[in-house]
Amino acid sequence: MVFTRACSYGVFGVIYLAKQPKGKIVSLSEVARAEDIPEKFLAKIFQNLARFGLIRSHRGARGGFSLARPANQITVKELLETIQGPISLAKCLNEMEECDREDICKLGKLLKKAQDYTMKILTQNTLADLVS
């Protein structure tokens, strides 16, 4: 499991939004400048996050972005998977993949335990935890 640069940039950008007073709309350029993220790259990431309802896009002269829900209602798992897709320690643990050794593979069973524990931690922690 390797998090992409897009994932890191997206998380830093959303954390910046979460640090703002409730309801404040922040321009994309402000977020990009504050977090030292290329603005065009951040725009693509934020478009995706807005499409999936984690952040809200506001149009117009005073447009920008804000959180769509309170930070304590957005899990770290949801944030990461919205940016990067399903989290999996190994391809064989992805529900979409089939493995003909699933019943006998001890490594797969160990990795499954590790993945379950990781998912539990990512689900129990929210964006608010990353801000505090």
N, C-alpha and C positions, 0 to 999 in steps of 0.2 A: 504494500500500500504506500504509494508515493503521492503526496499532494502536489498538484501542479502550481505553477506561478499564478495562474488565474484564480485558483482556490485561495492562495495566500492573499492576493490583492483583493479579492472579493470579501474575505473575512475582515481584513483591515479596513476596507471601505465601509462595511456594515457596522463594525465596531464604532467607527467615527460617527455614523448616523445615530447610533444608540447613545452616544455620549451627549447628544444635543438635547436641549430642553424639549419637552413633549410638544409635538405639533410643528416644530421648526422645520422649514424646508431649506435644504442645503443644496447649493449648486454643485454640479458635477465637477466643475473646475476647482471649487474649494476643497472638495474631498480629495481630488487627485493631487492638488498642491500640498495639502496637509499631510497626506500619507505617502507622498513621493511615488505616485503611481501614474504611468502614462494614461492620459485622459481618454484617448480613443479605445484603449484596452479596457479601461474601467467602464466606459460607456456600454460596451458589449456585455460585460459581466452584469452590470446593473439592469440592462434591458431584460436579461434572462431572469434575474431575481424579481423584477417587477412582474414579468409574465407569470411567474409562479406564486405571486402574492406575498413575498417576504418584505419587499419594499414597495413604496408607492411612487410613481412618476407624476410630477406636477408640471403641466405645460404653461407656457406664457413667459412674459418678461421676468417675472419673479419665480420662474419654475425651478425645478430641481428634484430632489429626492427626500423621502422621509421613510421611517419604518411603517410598515402596513399594520403591524401588531405590536403590542408592548414587547420589549426585549425579553421579559421573563416567560413569554409564550412562544419563543422561537428556539427550538433545541439546536445544539451544535450539530447534531447529526443531520437535521433538516437543512441547515445552512450549507454544510459541506456537500451533501448529496445534491442539493439544488444546483450548486456551482459545478460539481465535478461528476456527478452520477453516483451509482451505487458503490458503497465502500466494501471492499473485499480483500482479505489478506492473500487469497489465492484464487485463480480462475475457477477452480473446481468447487469453491464455496459459493460462487455466484449462482443464484437460483436458476438462471437461464442456461447454465452449462450442465452437461451430463457427464458422469464419470463412471466408467465400467469397473473401477476399483474401489468405489465408495465404501462397500461393505468390509473390505479388508485393509484399507489404508490407515495405518496408525498415525501418520503425519497429518493426514486430512482431519482426523478426529481431534488431534491436538490443536491444529490451526482453527478448527471450528470452535473449540472452547475459548481460544484467545480472541477470536472474532466476536463471539457472543459477549464476552466481557467488555471488549472495546465498544461495541454497540450500546451496551448498558450504560457505560460512562458517558458516551456522546449523547445519549437520549436523556440522561438525568441532568445534564448540564445545559444551561441556556445561554443565550447571547448576553443576558444580564450578568451571568457569572464571569464572562470574559471581560466585561466592562469594569466590574468592581475590583 
